[in-house]
């Protein structure tokens, strides 16, 4: 697999911009399968995870209420999962290089969010694994197992969360993983290709559209995330966030466009 090199703070937390993560995601895809950057398509992310990144996958009930959707294991040890038969959390052995996805994401209506969650966990593995070698105690996302448990657990609100406040190292690390998932599943190059084709179909020649410019085009813009979500096999929310983060759909100059933000 292609080696990623990036800047780090003294405590090991990566220093990464959106552009750097976009570039790294595309470099990995180019190394894995260059055709993925030719035409807009859906990445088989389980195959990518297992055959290229060489991670093992497992599905468990991480909590009784789906408050934790994914976990990345950086070293052999134990973690707790929920046993519905016993009605309690129970310890299980885990091995380095395992990604655990919550069973709830196997439901047909949750498969796309499951794909994004896996991308998020791959991001943790690629960007944060070194921190467990340098200083495991820098990580604070532990449950009540010993402090040396080498695992990151990602809560429901860590996934597809563009509104996260970036105040702590943990916040930044979750942002790294979340933005990487979007860049991997919706590569900037092919995402823009798909958008350009859709823009041309409605007569838009610019590389962006500002909401509030035209009523009919505003209605079209509401449908755009749905069409892109189908192409890249992601949730509508993930496609909508990607459109805004890449500056393709721009908010009106005065006031938020709540209709676009709240459309599912």
Secondary structure by P-SEA (a helix, b strand, c coil): cbbbbbbbcccccccccaaaaaaaaaaaaaaacccccccccccaaaaaaccccbbbbbbccccccccccccccccbbbbbbbcccccbbbbbbbbccbbbbbcccccccaaaaaaaaaaaaaaaaaccaaaaaaccccccccccccccccbbbbccccccccccccccaaaaaaaaaaaaaaaaaccaaaaaaaaaaaaaaaccccccccccccaaaaaaaaaaaaaaaaaacccaaaaaaaaaaacccccccccccccccccc
